[in-house]
């Protein structure tokens, strides 16, 4: 397969829906980030492992992180995001579609965050901001519960624990639930063989014979399956016979993707596709480093716009995704978390003098104790 895969087809022009929320360089930046994020993440998993990621959820979490960065750290995050920050926005719920994104900032109550950073997240990202005791296991449970509440219960767990050096956690939760514009008939779903990388397997295959936006060239087939309202759609790409997914990865880019979309035209298609449900749990650190986010993970990280309390660095970035595709539509959810930790300053022990105590006033050179006492009432 040549580099021109997905760039020349039947010569018909696909007209994008007029409700497209993005245009020009902003659209290009988002598309390039999404494809780069997918490709870099794919490099961190086995060739025979299923994968679903949410570029949008990751981008929002990284945008909130960039808002607190400065210097080279900010430049690397900005470059990874193609110079575009993802703030709070209307994702277009309606027509029976639910699309919602929620953000939160969890701060250890021994850590001080700049007021202007908190205000910015609340204003531009509509973030829920709160302080909690990170040494209390109940905090992890509360964070996980927040994730479940904002993904309709599809992702109820993102953190196992908080480390002693964790100072704050940034989280984005994304939820999508949409019916097809034209549903598949469950009555005609039948068993078929899916030829997997490891083995062949008999699975339920949905079927519909109808007009779809479709194109084929160089052995590659592409179809667009619209959801209700047609603002959102699922694009399915079937590589040429004998070509694995990893073989076409090097050819995928924003230009190639847009070229493929331009080639789609209405065609009668007898379309068959398996029902499927996937869940993935990924640590994104390797993928982000492949995208150039490196300084943020080191003691040289610069997050001075976030806090003046000690030296901070990026700890672990995680993402969990869920997707369920059926005859009726698609339900999907994602949670991306970024843990920020203190590096050069050790986390303090906790001591609150709120009960009877002793005190000594002593000479540190001679060990003479000048005063000693106890306080049992105040």
N, C-alpha and C positions, 0 to 999 in steps of 0.2 A: 504494500500500500504506500502511496506517495504522500508527500507533504500537502498535496492539494486535496486530500481527502476532506470531504464535507464543504468544499468551496465551489465546486461546479456541478450543476445538476440539470434539471429538466428545463431551466430557463424561465420558469414562472416566478412571479413576485408575490411574496407573502406580505400582506398589509397588517401591521401591528394594530392591536386594539387601541382605540383612541383614549382609553382610560389609563394607559401606561403612565406610571407616576414619575418616571425618570426620563431624562433626555440628555443628549450630548455627552460631555466629558464626565459628568457625574455618573451616568449610566455605564460608561466605559470603565470608570474606576471601580465601580461595584462588581461588574462582570469579571474584570481581570483579577480582582481579589478573590472572588468566589472560585474561579477556575484554578488559580495558583494555590489557594488553600486546599482544595480537593486533591490536586496533584501531589503537593508536598505531604499531605496526610497519608495519601495512598502509598507513598514511599516508605512509610513507617509500619505498614502492616503486610502480612504475608499475601502472596499472589492468589491464594485459594481462600482468602478470608473475606466475607461480606463486609461492606463498609457503607455507612450513611453518616454524613456530617452536616452541620449547619454553618455555612459561611457567614450568614447574617448574624446568628447568635454570637459567633466568635468575634465578628467585626465590632459589634456593639460593646462587648466586654473589653476588647482592646482599645476602643475609642475612649471609654471611661478611664482606662489606665493611662492612655496618652495625655489626657487632660491634666494629670498630675505629674507628668514627666517634663524634663528639661534637657538641654544639651544634646549629646549624642544619643542618649536613651530615647528622647522624643523623636529625633530624626529617624532612627531605625524603625520605631513604631509607625511613624508617618509614612515612611517608604513602604512598609509592609501593607499598609492600608491604601496605598496609591494616593496619598494626600487628601483622603476624604474621611471625615468623621461621621459616625452613624449615631445621631441623637434620637430622641423620641419622635415618632412619626405615626401618622395614621396609615396602617397597613391595609386598610380597605375591607373591613368586615362588612357583610351585607350579602343579600341574595342567598341566604342560608349558609354563608361562609363565616367562620370564626377565625380571625387571624389576630393574635395579640402578642405583644412583647412587653415584658416587665423587667425592671432593673432594681437591684438592691445593693447597698453598701453596709457591710457588717464590720464594726470597729471594736477592737478590744478596749475595755473601759480603762486600761492603763496606758492607752496610746492616744496621742493628741493629733487630730487632723485639722488642717487649715480650714477656717470657716468659709473662705471663698471657694474652696474645692467642694465642700459639702453643698454650698448654695448653688454652685454650677451644676452638680449632678442632680439636685432636686429640680432645678429650673429647666435645664436643657435635656435631661435624660429621664425626667419624671421618676427619679429613683427613690425608693424607700430607704431611709438612712437610720441606723440605730446603733447603739453601743451595747455590748454584752460582755460578760465575763467569759473569756475564751478558755479558761481552765475548767469551767463547768461543763460537763458532758451534755447538759441540757441545751447548750448553745448550738452544738452540732445538730441535735435533734430539731431545734427550732429552724435552723437554716434549711435542713432537708424538708421539713414540713412546708416551708415557704415555697420551695421548688415544686412540691406536689400540688400545692394550692394554685400555682400559676401555670401548671401543665395539665390540668384536669385529671390529676392523679396518675399520669403516665410516667413521670419521672419523680420518684419520691426519695431518691437518695443520690447525692452528689459527693458528700464528704464523709469519710470514715472517722476522721479525727482532726483536731487542730493541734499543730505542734507548738511547743513553748515559745518559739520565735515568731509565730504568726501574729501580725499586728492588725490585719484587716483582710476582708474577702469581698471581691467584686463579683456579682453574679448577674447574668442575663438568662431569662427564661422565655422560651418562644413556643407558642402553641398554634397549630393549624388544623382546622377541621373543615373539609369542603366536600360537597357532593359533586359528582360529575355533571356536566351540562346535560349529558345524555347517559343515563346509567346503563350498565350491562345487565342483561336478563339473567338472574340467578338460575333460571330453569334450563338454560342452555350451557351452563358451566359443566365441563366434563373433564375427566382425568386425561392427562397427557404426559409425555415424558419430557422432563427438563434435563438437558445434557450439561451437567455441571463439570467443573474443572476436575473434581475428584471422582465423581460417579454420576451415572444417570439415575434420575429419581422420578417416580410418578407423582404428579401434583395436580391440584385443581386448576384448570385453565379457563379463564373467562373468555367469552367470544362476543363480538359484535361486528356486523357487516353494515358499514355506513360511510358517509363522506367525512374524511378527516383531512387536515392539513398534513401533507405527506410529500416526501421526496426520497429518491434512491439514486445512488451513483457510486461507482467504484466498489460495488458490492455492499455498500452501507445503506441501511434503511433508517429513516427518521420519521417519527410521527408525533404530532402534538395533540394531547388529550385535554381539552378544556374543562375546567370546573365551572360551576354555575356562575353566571355573570361574565365569564371569559377574561376577567382580569388575571386570574391565575390559571396555569395549566401545567401538566406534566409532559415533558419532552422525553420520549424513549428513543434511544439510539442503539441499533443492533449492528454490531461490527460485521465485516465480511466473513463468510464461512471460513473457518480455519484460523482466524485471527483472534487472539485473546485480548482482553480489555487493556492489559499493560502494553500491548503492542501499539495501540492507537493513542495512548496517553501523551507521548511526545508531540503529537500533532494538534493537540487541543489547545486553543488560545481564544481570546476574546474575538479576534478577527475571524477565526475559523467558525466559531459559534454563530456570530452574527451573519456570516456568509451563508451558513446552513439554514438559518431561520429565513433569510431572504429567498431561498430556493423552494420553500414549502408552497404547495398549492393544493386546492381542494381536489381530492381523488377518492374514488370508491375503493375502500379497503376492507378486506375480510381480516379483521384483527383479532389475534389470540394472544393472551398474556396471562401469566400465572397470578393468582392471588398471592400476596406475600406479606410477611410481617418481619421486621428487623429491629433489633436493639443492639446498639454498640456503646461501649464505654472506652474512651480514649484519653491518654495523657498527651497533650498537644505540644509539649516542650520541644521535642525533636523537630516537629513540623515547623514550628515558629522560628526555630533557629535556622532551619533551611530557608526561611523567608527573610532572614536578615535580622531578626530580633535576638541579639546576642548580649549586648551590654546590660540590658535590663536584668539578666540572670546573674550578674557578677557584682562584686563589691564596688565596682566603678559605676553602678547604676545611679542615675540622677533623678530622684523623685522629689526634689525640693518644692515643687508646686503643690505637692500633696500634703507634706508634713515637714516640720522642722525638728521632729523628734527622732534623732538618730539616723543612721545609714540604712536605707531600705533597698531591697532587691525583690525581683519577681521570684516567687517560689514555684508552685506547681499550677499549671493551667490544665483544667480537665474539661471534657465535654461528654455528655451522654445524649444519645439520640434515640428516638423511637419513631417507627413509621408502620402503618397498617393500611395496605391497599386492598380494597374489596370491590365487589360489583357496584356498591353504592357510592363510593368515593374514597377519600384519603384522610386519615388522621395522623398527625405527626407532631412531635414535640422535641425540644432540645433545651439543655441547660449547659451553660458555659460558666465555669468558675475560675477566678484568678486569685491566688493567695499571695499576699504581699507580706514580707517578713523583715524583721530587723536583722542586720548582718553584723555590723561592727560593734553594736551595743547589745550586751546580754539582756535578756528579759529579766526584770526585777522580781525578787521574791515579794510576796504579798505580806504586809504586816499592818494591821489596823488596831491601834491601841484603844479598844472600846470596852475594856474590862480591867479589874484590879491588876496593878503592875508594880514592879520594883524599879528603883533608879539608883545609880551610883554616880558620884562626881569624883573622878580620880585623876591623878597625875600620871600621864602615860610614860614619863621617863623614870619616875621613882616608885611607881605603883602605890603611892600614898592615896588612900581613899579619903577624900575630904568630906564628902557627905554620902549618905546612903539612906534610902527610905522606901516606903511603899505607899501607893495610892490606891485606896479601895473605894473611896467615894469622892465625888466632885460636886 
